[in-house]
Amino acid sequence: MYAAELPVRHVILYKHGIGYFERSGRLAPGESARLDFKASDMNDVLKSLTLTQKGDGAITGLRYDASEPLARKLDEFPFHIGERQPLSAVIDQLKGARVELRFGEEKVAGTIVGARTVAAREREPEREQVNLMLDTGELRVFDLATASGVRFPDPGLRKQFQDYLQALLSARSKEKRSIYIDSSGTRARDITAGYMVPMPVWKSSYRLIFDASSQPMIEGWAIVDNTTGEDWSNVRMSLVSGRPVSFVSRLYEPRYVVRPTAELPEERSQAPAILGGAVREYAPAAPAPRAAAKPAPVPREPARARAEASSIATTASASEAGELFEYRISNAVTVRKSESAMLPFIQQRIAARKVLIYADQRSAHPMNAAELTNSTGKTLDGGPLTVYDGGVYGGEALMESFKASDKRLISYAVDLGTRITTHFDSKGETVRELHASRGLLTTRIAHQETRNYTIGNLDQKAKVLIIEHPARPGYTLMGRTPSEKTATAYRFEVKLAAGARESFPVAEERVYETSTSVTNLTPDVIFTYVQNKALSAAARKQLEEVGRRKQHIAGLETDIRDADRQIKDIATDQDRIRKNLSSLNRVSSQQELVQKYARQLADQEIRLAGLNDRKAELERERNAAQQALNRLLESLAF
């Protein structure tokens, strides 16, 4: 039956690889409409197709060829044709089928018994043979290489071969698929179909033109590509900026669910009794029928959805649609198939001023830039921008998307008439606060750094420079307020007079805390903290007391070490004297010297006892002082 084609009336292109197409036309009574698509587009069409009809009747349904997996199609046939498979292998799969072989003018008919490939021998090449049972009942072997033709008399088998080959051809074919729209009604009616299909993203580019006017002109051009295979003639064109969610869902390919197998237990006959002797004894009862195995869980469909782009068609011209923005081309558009076109979508004045921007600390020169404020009332899509200044090419920039009333800085050329050098200076650390609690001293320290920008304006004209100073985590600005702040930098605006040289320091401070146990601090370090002006009078008094006590304990420990040294010296000297006495006792003439050494030992013993007593007393005093210090540290708080 004849089906009418619906021409394209409206095209909406998105920035995420999807296009919306609207087709409409008038159908005669009883006539169907046909839409042609690429096979790869069918999933998106089946997901997004919408239909409306005006006039008598209603839409009754859609028809299209199903897409069944090739392997599943081929499984339905009683034979398989593989790549480079010999004819004998195909015929061998058809045992029992009737076949006719033609040898010149002679024709032989019979039933296939089998077929095989005979390997090559010394003087015989490889051969293919078929075994047939003739109508006479005779079994004969025929060489397929000598046959001029092979025919299957069974029309059903011939149809199967034709269908098999057609399935292979269709699988390789990239032809279009058709959807037929059926509707009821006895009178003519208008029908409209809308759908989404994958399309190249539309691209935008801009020109920023500085002229004698106080505000420059911005021109926006959209680049569209017609890859649909048919002309777009006098269509309404809309361009949507934004990226709604979209994905591919496999709707065109049939899906099959593997179902579990469930059967009732088989019934078994009664086992016979075994008779014998005086006692009747029966065989053990037959084992109970096993219950049907639990069905295997139905395998879940693997997740095949891929993130792609989406499909929202807006109707308002130059309007917001949620996070999307639509540019509607006012005039009808014609783009031939396999061609591209550039379409103007904006041309108006925009608020802007020329500035210099210095963002690369490694460069000696800032960049010529323009500070744009979107006064167009429209969202501007991102894209490359070419700058013209006074009719001369000025440079190029990349512009991100920005909405109405938003502000953007774009840089497009190096300004060789301005030179910038930077110098880094770091001050020492300053203790801002001191806190103590239960023997732990916390110090709040400030570290200040200054980056000095020295700017030289070599041109004899005034300029405005914007310095992008990196915003470092943990640092705060000192004494300056930036004109703007981005996620990664502070922006400072500096006005440069003609031929002037300016110095612009930016100071930053980093404040951090350190904690240490007072027990680990020496008295000298503690007295250094005591002198800090950040301490209150009460805190200073507490730290002074801690310092004095630690100083006293340090003195006691010095005395203890001195007593230890003396004790060790005496012990060493006593060992020497005892060795001398041992050798002199064997000489009778040295008794006077022996007596002298004995008196020295006695004196040293008295002195050693005194030192041990003093050491013990010092240790008791030190321990008591340490305990008192520990109690003081526990109560230390300021």
DOLUM-332100 format. One line per field, with one value per residue (C-alpha): x, y, z. Coordinates in nm, 3 decimals, padded with zeros to 5 digits. Each point is the difference from the previous one (the first is absolute). Layout:
xx [X  ...];
yy [Y  ...];
zz [Z  ...];
//
This chain:
xx [00.000  00.123  00.130  00.056  00.326  -00.014  00.243  00.218  -00.151  00.194  00.353  00.135  00.368  00.154  00.352  00.013  -00.031  -00.379  -00.232  -00.377  -00.186  -00.360  -00.172  -00.354  -00.224  -00.353  -00.114  -00.274  -00.279  00.136  00.357  00.290  00.310  00.355  00.308  00.344  00.293  00.345  -00.002  00.229  -00.257  -00.288  00.066  -00.025  -00.301  -00.197  00.087  -00.103  -00.258  -00.313  -00.300  -00.291  -00.285  -00.249  -00.321  -00.217  00.115  00.282  00.345  -00.043  00.361  00.352  00.162  00.369  00.226  00.121  00.373  00.078  00.359  00.163  00.114  -00.354  -00.138  00.250  -00.066  -00.347  00.138  00.084  00.341  00.288  00.215  00.334  00.274  00.201  -00.210  00.014  -00.321  00.035  -00.018  -00.327  -00.153  00.109  -00.225  -00.305  00.000  -00.332  -00.082  -00.058  00.264  00.055  00.349  00.059  00.291  -00.016  -00.328  -00.045  -00.194  00.026  -00.252  00.011  -00.006  00.304  00.180  00.306  00.275  00.366  00.329  00.263  00.353  00.249  00.233  00.321  -00.154  -00.357  -00.118  -00.241  -00.354  -00.352  -00.232  -00.367  -00.166  -00.354  -00.264  -00.155  -00.366  00.099  00.145  00.355  00.262  00.240  00.285  00.022  00.281  -00.139  00.280  -00.131  -00.359  -00.112  -00.293  -00.161  -00.373  -00.237  -00.342  -00.169  -00.133  -00.001  00.372  00.072  -00.195  00.208  00.321  -00.136  -00.104  00.339  00.189  -00.238  00.062  00.376  -00.048  -00.226  00.251  00.265  -00.235  00.005  -00.315  -00.265  -00.288  -00.356  -00.272  -00.358  -00.262  -00.352  -00.309  -00.374  -00.232  -00.193  00.118  00.333  00.186  00.323  00.257  00.313  00.285  00.284  00.302  00.362  00.297  00.378  00.141  00.330  00.005  -00.047  00.301  00.017  00.264  00.009  00.150  00.056  00.035  00.133  -00.087  -00.069  -00.307  00.020  -00.102  00.142  -00.210  -00.022  -00.095  -00.090  -00.003  -00.128  00.153  -00.246  00.061  -00.267  00.097  -00.356  00.020  -00.284  -00.032  -00.135  -00.206  -00.146  -00.008  -00.036  00.337  00.062  00.328  -00.003  00.290  00.028  00.052  -00.311  00.032  -00.028  00.081  -00.041  -00.257  -00.003  -00.363  00.040  00.170  -00.234  00.086  -00.050  -00.018  00.138  -00.271  00.062  -00.100  -00.243  -00.137  -00.206  00.186  -00.021  -00.218  00.183  -00.139  -00.017  00.318  -00.061  00.025  00.281  -00.130  00.218  00.037  -00.247  00.002  -00.146  00.237  -00.054  00.254  00.049  -00.253  00.082  00.166  -00.240  -00.037  00.233  -00.167  00.038  00.316  -00.045  -00.029  00.308  -00.048  -00.099  00.315  -00.036  00.040  00.348  00.001  00.063  -00.118  00.266  00.000  -00.080  -00.174  -00.366  -00.315  -00.197  -00.158  -00.072  -00.242  00.070  00.225  00.318  -00.121  00.116  -00.133  00.126  00.376  -00.038  -00.010  -00.146  00.101  -00.271  00.110  -00.258  00.016  -00.065  00.319  00.106  00.294  00.061  00.091  00.370  00.049  00.063  -00.112  00.089  -00.303  00.013  -00.179  00.107  00.126  -00.026  00.198  00.144  00.135  00.379  00.320  00.360  00.236  00.330  00.010  00.306  -00.059  00.315  00.266  00.268  -00.066  00.148  -00.299  -00.374  -00.267  -00.232  -00.346  -00.363  -00.229  -00.341  -00.330  -00.277  -00.245  -00.159  -00.278  00.089  00.218  00.316  00.119  00.370  00.229  00.301  -00.003  00.192  00.072  00.015  00.120  -00.046  -00.039  00.320  00.032  00.076  00.024  -00.206  -00.146  -00.215  -00.322  -00.190  -00.380  -00.141  -00.347  -00.159  00.153  00.293  00.359  00.297  00.365  00.148  00.365  00.097  00.354  00.327  00.053  00.368  -00.042  -00.026  00.266  -00.051  00.252  -00.076  00.202  -00.075  00.071  -00.056  -00.003  00.086  -00.257  -00.194  -00.164  -00.354  -00.148  00.111  -00.232  00.072  -00.212  00.106  00.365  -00.054  00.112  -00.174  00.159  -00.183  00.260  -00.040  00.225  -00.021  00.105  -00.009  00.006  00.090  -00.109  00.210  -00.189  00.144  -00.233  00.220  -00.279  -00.111  -00.359  -00.184  -00.087  -00.198  00.181  -00.168  00.241  -00.108  00.175  -00.016  -00.230  00.200  -00.176  00.071  00.109  -00.205  00.050  00.148  -00.113  -00.141  -00.347  -00.020  -00.241  -00.103  00.072  -00.007  00.029  00.380  00.106  -00.053  -00.039  00.146  -00.061  00.290  -00.030  00.318  00.079  00.170  00.369  -00.030  00.172  -00.200  00.073  -00.286  00.074  -00.241  00.055  -00.138  00.010  -00.015  -00.094  00.063  00.021  00.263  -00.038  00.272  00.024  00.141  00.188  00.217  00.093  00.325  -00.008  00.164  -00.279  -00.266  00.153  -00.001  -00.376  -00.035  00.133  -00.269  -00.238  -00.293  00.001  -00.225  00.144  -00.155  00.132  00.345  00.003  -00.093  00.266  00.263  -00.078  00.029  00.331  00.141  -00.102  00.147  00.315  00.018  -00.047  00.265  00.242  -00.076  00.059  00.334  00.099  -00.108  00.210  00.297  -00.038  -00.018  00.320  00.182  -00.123  00.125  00.338  00.042  -00.098  00.257  00.272  -00.089  00.042  00.348  00.096  -00.124  00.206  00.309  -00.067  -00.034  00.344  00.170  -00.124  00.239  00.301  00.103  00.199  -00.303  -00.216  00.020  -00.141  -00.267  -00.112  -00.019  -00.227  -00.216  -00.051  -00.096  -00.260  -00.147  -00.024  -00.161  -00.257  -00.102  -00.023  -00.189  -00.258  -00.051  -00.043  -00.254  -00.196  00.008  -00.108  -00.291  -00.104  00.024  -00.211  -00.266  -00.002  -00.017  -00.286  -00.194  00.062  -00.106  -00.322  -00.072  00.071  -00.232  -00.278  00.065  -00.009  -00.330  -00.151  00.163  -00.272  -00.010];
yy [00.000  00.348  00.203  00.375  00.158  00.286  00.286  00.156  00.324  00.076  -00.089  00.055  -00.077  -00.053  00.015  -00.363  -00.200  -00.008  00.173  00.041  -00.024  00.084  -00.121  00.074  -00.046  -00.070  -00.359  -00.114  -00.222  -00.345  00.105  -00.085  00.210  -00.132  00.119  -00.123  -00.028  -00.147  -00.334  00.147  00.275  -00.234  -00.021  00.378  00.024  -00.267  00.173  00.352  -00.017  00.213  00.016  00.242  00.002  00.270  -00.087  -00.308  -00.331  -00.100  -00.156  -00.376  -00.116  -00.024  -00.274  -00.072  -00.298  -00.166  -00.032  -00.351  -00.099  -00.179  -00.297  -00.058  00.022  -00.251  -00.244  -00.059  -00.161  -00.375  00.074  00.240  00.165  00.107  00.211  -00.188  -00.310  -00.257  -00.099  -00.358  00.121  00.182  -00.300  -00.236  00.194  -00.085  -00.380  -00.140  00.294  -00.046  00.147  00.020  00.001  00.107  -00.145  00.167  -00.115  -00.279  00.055  -00.225  00.016  -00.170  00.027  00.137  -00.263  00.212  00.215  00.042  00.154  -00.251  00.113  00.035  -00.290  -00.029  00.041  00.088  00.344  00.059  -00.104  00.051  -00.300  -00.055  -00.337  -00.037  -00.269  -00.010  -00.070  -00.356  -00.047  00.000  00.191  00.197  00.244  00.313  00.251  00.349  00.161  -00.163  00.110  00.310  00.064  -00.098  00.049  -00.080  -00.100  00.081  00.361  00.030  -00.076  00.243  00.268  -00.069  00.054  00.326  00.120  -00.098  00.197  00.295  00.006  00.017  00.279  00.200  -00.029  00.164  00.255  00.358  00.097  00.216  -00.132  00.118  00.071  00.000  00.209  -00.137  00.201  -00.028  00.248  00.050  00.354  00.168  00.098  00.168  -00.202  00.116  -00.221  00.109  -00.205  00.010  -00.148  00.028  00.310  00.189  00.273  00.351  00.225  00.369  00.261  00.372  00.324  00.290  00.324  00.315  00.309  00.366  -00.083  -00.008  -00.364  -00.265  -00.221  -00.373  -00.233  -00.363  -00.264  -00.356  -00.280  -00.281  -00.323  -00.187  -00.368  -00.137  -00.097  00.232  00.372  00.242  00.234  00.315  -00.149  00.179  -00.029  00.024  -00.042  -00.101  00.066  -00.235  -00.365  -00.182  -00.365  -00.250  -00.365  -00.288  -00.268  -00.317  -00.001  -00.107  -00.333  -00.270  -00.121  -00.353  -00.114  -00.341  -00.181  -00.278  -00.358  -00.157  -00.357  -00.223  -00.296  -00.315  -00.289  -00.331  -00.354  -00.207  -00.202  -00.380  -00.197  -00.253  -00.331  -00.254  -00.248  -00.014  00.376  00.224  00.287  00.293  00.214  00.348  00.252  00.188  00.333  00.287  00.199  00.295  00.333  00.209  00.202  00.357  00.213  00.201  00.368  00.191  00.175  00.371  00.203  00.148  00.374  00.123  00.357  00.248  00.361  00.212  00.328  00.100  00.129  00.303  00.217  00.357  00.225  00.351  00.211  00.123  -00.120  -00.198  -00.355  -00.114  -00.033  00.017  00.298  00.001  00.212  00.000  00.101  00.250  -00.086  -00.335  -00.201  -00.226  -00.238  -00.267  -00.353  -00.056  00.376  00.236  00.356  00.301  00.176  00.334  -00.019  00.323  00.342  00.283  00.233  -00.137  00.176  -00.036  00.181  -00.057  -00.100  -00.178  -00.320  -00.150  -00.361  -00.186  00.074  -00.136  00.257  00.349  00.147  00.007  -00.093  00.232  -00.093  00.104  -00.002  -00.096  00.049  -00.193  00.280  -00.181  -00.153  -00.342  -00.286  -00.011  -00.348  -00.074  00.003  00.164  00.378  00.217  00.360  00.289  00.338  00.302  -00.220  -00.191  -00.359  00.009  -00.362  -00.299  -00.137  -00.278  00.105  -00.219  00.002  00.276  00.120  00.342  00.261  -00.229  00.121  -00.157  00.089  -00.110  00.046  00.009  00.144  00.077  00.368  00.067  00.361  -00.103  -00.182  -00.161  -00.146  -00.167  -00.016  -00.228  00.097  -00.202  00.128  -00.201  -00.182  00.189  -00.161  00.136  -00.202  -00.239  -00.239  -00.267  -00.282  -00.298  00.032  00.052  00.332  00.106  00.276  00.191  00.121  00.244  -00.011  00.290  -00.002  00.283  -00.016  00.334  00.069  00.266  00.126  00.214  00.160  00.058  00.156  00.361  -00.086  -00.088  -00.363  -00.212  -00.311  -00.291  -00.213  -00.357  -00.088  -00.371  -00.076  -00.246  -00.224  00.107  00.355  00.318  00.340  00.280  00.357  -00.037  -00.076  -00.162  00.130  -00.359  -00.348  -00.317  -00.358  00.014  00.366  00.353  00.274  00.342  00.296  00.241  00.322  00.080  00.353  00.057  -00.093  -00.059  -00.254  -00.145  -00.230  -00.214  -00.218  -00.275  -00.127  -00.329  -00.165  -00.362  -00.079  -00.343  -00.166  -00.217  -00.194  -00.132  -00.138  00.249  -00.290  -00.021  00.370  00.124  00.292  00.228  -00.071  00.058  00.336  00.091  -00.062  00.207  00.304  -00.028  00.296  -00.223  -00.140  00.142  00.089  -00.307  -00.229  00.156  -00.059  -00.367  -00.056  00.178  -00.232  -00.302  00.132  00.054  -00.346  -00.161  00.206  -00.125  -00.359  00.046  00.122  -00.304  -00.232  00.172  -00.060  -00.363  -00.049  00.164  -00.235  -00.296  00.112  00.028  -00.341  -00.156  00.174  -00.131  -00.352  00.008  00.124  -00.268  -00.271  00.135  00.009  -00.354  -00.132  00.172  -00.144  -00.347  00.019  00.175  -00.248  -00.258  00.229  00.030  00.319  00.200  -00.006  00.375  00.058  -00.261  00.193  00.321  -00.162  -00.144  00.347  00.135  -00.274  00.080  00.372  -00.073  -00.228  00.280  00.243  -00.256  -00.048  00.376  00.028  -00.282  00.167  00.333  -00.162  -00.170  00.330  00.180  -00.266  00.027  00.376  -00.028  -00.250  00.221  00.302  -00.197  -00.109  00.358  00.107  -00.269  00.125  00.352  -00.109  -00.181  00.321  00.215  00.179  00.330];
zz [00.000  -00.084  00.296  -00.004  00.111  00.251  -00.075  00.272  00.133  00.319  00.119  00.352  00.056  00.344  00.140  00.108  -00.321  -00.046  -00.245  00.011  -00.331  -00.067  -00.317  -00.109  -00.302  -00.123  -00.054  -00.232  00.136  00.088  -00.073  00.233  00.066  -00.031  00.187  -00.111  00.243  00.027  00.177  00.267  00.074  00.081  00.375  00.039  -00.231  00.188  00.328  -00.102  -00.282  00.053  -00.235  -00.030  -00.249  -00.092  -00.175  -00.029  00.150  00.233  -00.017  00.033  00.023  -00.136  -00.207  -00.058  -00.066  00.316  00.054  00.117  00.086  -00.293  00.208  00.121  -00.352  -00.134  00.285  -00.146  -00.316  -00.024  -00.147  00.050  -00.265  00.139  -00.150  -00.267  00.069  -00.288  -00.177  00.123  00.362  -00.073  -00.180  00.279  00.242  -00.217  00.027  -00.116  -00.228  -00.374  -00.232  -00.375  -00.153  -00.358  -00.200  -00.340  -00.155  00.254  00.322  00.305  00.287  00.336  00.378  00.180  00.208  00.076  -00.144  00.075  -00.111  -00.110  00.077  -00.283  -00.078  -00.197  -00.345  00.092  00.111  00.283  -00.094  00.129  -00.015  00.071  00.070  -00.136  00.020  -00.344  -00.058  -00.092  00.348  -00.126  00.202  -00.218  00.053  -00.216  -00.037  00.058  -00.199  -00.319  00.062  -00.185  00.232  00.330  00.055  00.285  -00.131  00.332  -00.029  00.379  00.018  -00.283  00.190  00.310  -00.198  -00.139  00.346  00.147  -00.263  00.034  00.375  -00.060  -00.251  00.232  00.284  -00.217  -00.145  00.130  -00.183  00.154  00.206  -00.055  00.253  -00.128  00.180  -00.040  00.081  -00.041  -00.163  -00.320  -00.067  -00.055  00.318  00.109  00.192  00.186  00.120  00.230  00.104  00.113  -00.187  00.047  -00.168  -00.003  00.264  -00.125  00.055  00.075  -00.081  00.074  -00.125  00.243  -00.196  00.169  -00.202  00.065  00.208  00.379  -00.005  -00.233  -00.225  00.061  -00.284  00.061  -00.274  00.030  -00.207  -00.081  -00.192  -00.199  00.017  -00.029  -00.368  -00.107  -00.063  00.257  -00.216  00.157  00.348  00.331  00.177  00.374  00.187  00.365  00.236  00.298  00.074  00.122  00.104  -00.284  -00.053  -00.245  00.079  -00.211  -00.110  -00.362  00.060  00.140  00.348  00.124  00.359  00.095  00.195  00.252  -00.074  00.248  -00.018  00.221  00.157  -00.211  00.121  00.047  -00.007  00.316  00.065  00.000  00.326  00.044  00.150  00.175  00.291  00.284  00.047  -00.263  -00.061  -00.229  -00.170  00.143  -00.118  -00.314  00.066  00.030  -00.316  00.006  00.003  -00.306  00.019  00.102  -00.307  -00.074  00.066  -00.307  -00.117  00.016  -00.314  -00.004  00.038  -00.351  00.026  -00.104  00.109  -00.301  -00.050  00.027  -00.145  00.108  -00.267  00.109  -00.187  00.133  -00.218  00.172  00.337  00.300  00.044  00.337  -00.042  -00.381  -00.232  -00.349  -00.295  -00.264  -00.350  -00.120  -00.371  -00.166  -00.047  -00.287  00.040  -00.264  00.102  00.075  00.027  00.293  00.058  00.214  00.145  00.188  00.334  00.170  -00.110  00.250  00.225  00.322  00.309  00.000  00.091  -00.099  00.279  00.053  00.201  00.164  00.101  -00.102  00.263  -00.233  -00.272  -00.011  -00.186  00.071  -00.254  -00.189  00.120  -00.009  00.299  -00.137  00.179  -00.173  -00.069  -00.296  00.207  -00.138  00.114  -00.211  -00.082  00.037  -00.302  -00.168  -00.029  -00.247  00.100  -00.248  00.128  -00.224  -00.304  00.076  00.118  00.372  00.104  00.102  00.321  00.135  00.167  00.244  00.007  00.213  00.073  -00.019  00.236  00.075  -00.040  -00.178  -00.059  -00.331  -00.099  -00.364  -00.047  00.184  00.090  -00.069  00.117  00.365  00.201  00.340  00.242  00.331  00.319  00.292  00.362  00.315  00.357  00.309  00.206  00.267  00.301  00.018  00.283  00.272  00.180  00.258  00.137  00.214  -00.090  -00.375  -00.147  -00.324  -00.206  -00.273  -00.250  -00.291  -00.306  -00.246  -00.365  -00.252  -00.379  -00.151  -00.358  -00.174  -00.306  -00.277  -00.258  -00.305  -00.209  00.012  00.082  00.319  00.063  00.244  00.123  00.176  00.201  00.071  00.324  00.092  00.293  00.208  00.251  00.359  -00.091  00.054  -00.159  00.211  -00.058  -00.353  -00.128  -00.346  -00.259  -00.074  00.122  -00.207  00.119  -00.029  00.000  00.128  -00.259  00.072  -00.229  -00.050  -00.199  -00.192  -00.113  -00.334  00.022  00.376  00.221  00.288  00.292  00.123  00.305  00.106  00.354  00.127  00.336  00.101  00.360  00.142  00.340  00.166  00.322  00.228  00.350  00.253  00.157  -00.313  00.006  00.152  00.247  -00.259  -00.252  00.266  00.097  -00.371  -00.007  00.321  -00.186  -00.273  00.003  -00.090  00.356  00.268  00.341  00.162  -00.273  00.023  00.378  -00.046  -00.264  00.210  00.291  -00.230  -00.131  00.349  00.113  -00.312  00.054  00.361  -00.111  -00.269  00.270  00.218  -00.295  -00.063  00.365  -00.025  -00.311  00.176  00.300  -00.238  -00.167  00.332  00.112  -00.324  00.035  00.357  -00.106  -00.279  00.239  00.255  -00.262  -00.076  00.371  00.063  -00.290  00.143  00.348  -00.143  -00.159  00.301  00.262  -00.145  00.063  00.369  -00.048  -00.125  00.313  00.047  -00.349  00.067  00.308  -00.204  -00.260  00.277  00.148  -00.345  -00.040  00.338  -00.081  -00.334  00.159  00.236  -00.292  -00.213  00.272  00.020  -00.375  -00.009  00.278  -00.184  -00.327  00.172  00.157  -00.334  -00.170  00.272  -00.040  -00.380  00.011  00.237  -00.223  -00.309  00.169  00.096  -00.360  -00.135  00.226  -00.119  -00.365  00.055  00.129  -00.271  -00.195  -00.191];
//
